[in-house]
Amino acid sequence: MTDNATRAGLPTTRRFLPRPETWLGHISEHRHWAYFLIVPSILFIFVIILYPTANGIVLSFREMRLTRPDLGTDFVGLRQYADMLSDPVFWVALYNTVKWATAAVLLEFILGFAAALTLNRDLPGMKVIAVLILLPWFLPNVVAGNIWALMLDPRLGVLNDIFVRLGFLSEGMAWLADPDTALWTAVVIEAWHGYPFFALLFLAALKGIPKDHYKAAAVDGAGAIQSFWHITLPAMKMVIAAAVILRVIGLVNSPELLLILTGGGPGNTTQVLSLYAFQTAYLRFDFGYAGALSVVMFIILMAFCILYLRFLRIRD
Amino acid sequence: MKALSLTNIRKRFGPLEVLKGIDLSLDDGGFLVLLGPSGCGKSTLLSIIAGLEELTDGEVKIGDRVANDLHPKDRNIAMVFQSYALYPSMSVRRNLAFGLHMRRVDQATQAEAVERVADLLGIAHLLERRPAQLSGGQRQRVAMGRALVRDPELFLFDEPLSNLDAKLRVQMRSEIKKLHNRLKTTIVYVTHDQVEAMTLATSIAVMRDGEIQQNAAPSEIYDRPANLFVAGFVGSPQMNFLDGRIVAAGNGASLELGRDGGPENAAIPLPPEALAGIEASDGRPVVAGIRPEALYRQEGGAGGPGFDTKVDLVEITGADTIVSFTIAGQEATARLSADFKPSLGDDLTLAFDPGRLHLFDRETSNRLN
C-alpha cells in the first residue's frame, strides 16, 4: 500500500504526521485545552501554598523544637493544642488580635469611606489628591513602621516635639512603650497605612453607581442622607464585604508593623497571634507550637468570614 | 393657568452656552415634546425643569410657583429616565413605593397606590422581582409606574423609549398616548425621534444649538415648518430641497429651479396661492421644499404644476414606492403608490399641489410663504 502510494507520488507521511503547528492547532481546539493552560498555576499553588499549609498543619501535631533535639520529632497528637489552652500569652494575644483587627478595620473603613466620598466629587485637583492619598499604601510595612517609630521617639520624635510645643504634653511621651497607649498608637499608625486600601476600592465602587440613580432619588424626594442610605450603601455592599474580609485577613496575618513598632511589648500588651506564632517559630524555634498557633488563626479567620457573610446575607 | 412656564432660560457650561434664552409654556394636560438632534440642549432643558441642573439665567415656573431655587423633591414632578434608573437593590414594589416612602405617606396608602399603578401598567405579577430580573419593556413600565404612582403636577420623560427595540417602542408609544388621554397628565417629553414627537405631542418644540426653532402643534410643524432645519428634521423620507429663483411671469410668477449658473434649469409656473405672502420681486433666490409624499404622477394634462424627469432609483418598501430622480441637476425623491413599479431610466411626469410647496429664503433659511 505504502509502496504503491510512494510510487504514485502521493505525500503519504504527511497524512499521519501533521506539521507541528497543525498539531498544536488540533490540541487547542480540544475541550481539555483549558486544563493544560492552568497546569502551571496549579503547580505553583501546590508548591508554594498547598504543600506548606498542609505541612504546617501536620507540624502542629508533632514535636519540633530546634533547641531541644533530644525531644525528637514524633507525633504528639493534640498536645500542642492542649498546651495552648493553658498558655496565658495565647489568650492575651487572641484578645489583642480581636482588639487590633477590629479597631484598625473600623478606623480604616471610616477614613477610607470619607476619603472616597470626598474624592468622588467633581472638584478641581481631586485626581492629584487621589494619588497623594494612596501614597501611604505604597510604603512597605517595615518602612512605615520605622518612620513612625522615629516620629514618635520620646526624645527625637517630631510628633512629641509638636505636642510639647502646642502644650498638649509637658514632655516627650514614649507612646509605644506605655502599656496604656502602645496598642492604640499602633492602631492609629496601621490605620494611616491601611486606609488608602479602602479609599481606593470604595472610590471605584462609587464611580460605578449610575448618576441617574441619584437623580431619580432626588426627584423621588430623597435628601443627601437618604440617597446615601438607599442608593450608595446598597450599591457598595459587595465591595464593602470584600474589602473588610481582605483587610481583616491582612491585619490578622501580618505581624510586621507590630514587630517593628513594639515587638509585642511592653509586657505582651501588643502581642497578637501572628506575632506570637512568628516569635515562637523564629525566636524560640518551637515549630510545632507555632504550627498549632497558625492553625488556630486559620480556623478563627474562616469562622469570621463565614459569620460575616451570613450577617450581610451575601450568598453568591 | 399654565402648568409650566419657562422664561429666557440660559445655561452655560464654562464658555459654552448650551441654552440661549428658551421661552416655552405648557397648558394643564398638555403634552410638550422637545425634539432635536443630540447636543441641541433638550435634555439639559429637561434637567433644568426637574431641578437636577442649575440654570445660569431665567425663570422656571411650575404651576404658579417659581421653582428656580427649589430642590427636585419640592417641585412636585416625576421623571422617567432613558436608563430607567430603577434602584437595583429594591424589588419592583419598593421601587414604585420609594417616592411615597420618602414623603412619609402611610403604609396603607402606599400599598393602595402601588397596586393601582401596577394594575394600570400590567406589572402586578412583577412586584416581588428585582430590576435585574426584568426585560427592557418591563423595566420601562416600572419606570413609568414610579412616576405615575405619586400623581405629580408635571411628568418629565427623558428619551424613555430609546433603549427599546423597534417593535416594543411602537407599542409603548401608543400606551403612553393612551395613558395621557386617560389620565390627562401634563407631560414634557424629550426625544430625537420625530415619529414619537409627531404621534404623541399636543405641541412640539424643535430645538437646535440651544435655541427653539419652532414651537407649534405637530400638524403645523409638518405643514408649515418655520425654516429649513425644521423642514428637514421632521418627515421621512426627508423633504426635498431644491435651489431656485422666483421669477415674475405675466401676471403670475414661476419657480425657476436650478443652481445659479447651472445648465439645466427648469421653470415651473406657480399659481398666486403658492406665493401668498411673498413679494414676487424678480429673481429672488429661494429654496423650494417639497415633501416626497406631496409629489404624484401626472397622467394626462390636468393637475397641479409639474415637470418631466427620469427614474434614477427605485426603492420598494411595500407600502409605497420611493423613486429618486434628478431635476435641474438636483437629486430628489418622491413617495408614490405601491402599485407603481417603474424601471430605471423610465420617463416620469411628476406634479404637486401648489399649497404643499414650501419656499424658504436662501440667505436666512426662514420660511417665506
Contacts between the chains, C-beta under 8 A, distances in Angstrom:
chain1	res1	chain2	res2	distance
A	210	B	83	6.3
A	210	B	85	6.7
A	212	B	81	4.9
A	212	B	82	7.9
A	212	B	83	4.9
A	212	B	85	3.7
A	213	B	85	5.3
A	213	B	87	6.4
A	215	B	47	7.9
A	215	B	50	7.5
A	215	B	52	5.0
A	215	B	72	7.7
A	215	B	79	7.4
A	215	B	81	7.0
A	215	B	85	6.7
A	216	B	79	6.9
A	216	B	81	6.1
A	216	B	85	4.0
A	216	B	86	7.9
A	216	B	87	7.5
A	216	B	146	7.7
A	217	B	87	7.6
A	217	B	98	7.6
A	217	B	102	8.0
A	218	B	51	7.7
A	218	B	52	6.5
A	218	B	71	7.2
A	218	B	72	4.3
A	218	B	73	6.2
A	219	B	50	6.1
A	219	B	52	7.5
A	219	B	72	4.8
A	219	B	73	7.0
A	219	B	77	6.3
A	219	B	78	6.4
A	219	B	79	4.7
A	219	B	99	7.7
A	220	B	73	7.3
A	220	B	98	5.2
A	220	B	99	3.9
A	220	B	102	5.5
A	220	B	146	7.4
A	221	B	73	4.0
A	221	B	99	5.7
A	221	B	102	3.6
A	221	B	103	5.1
A	222	B	73	7.0
A	222	B	98	7.9
A	222	B	102	5.1
A	223	B	71	7.9
A	223	B	73	7.3
A	226	B	102	6.3
A	230	B	87	6.9
A	230	B	90	7.9
A	230	B	98	7.4
A	231	B	87	6.7
A	234	B	87	7.6
A	234	B	88	7.6
A	234	B	89	3.5
A	234	B	90	7.9
A	235	B	88	7.1
A	235	B	89	7.0
A	237	B	89	7.6
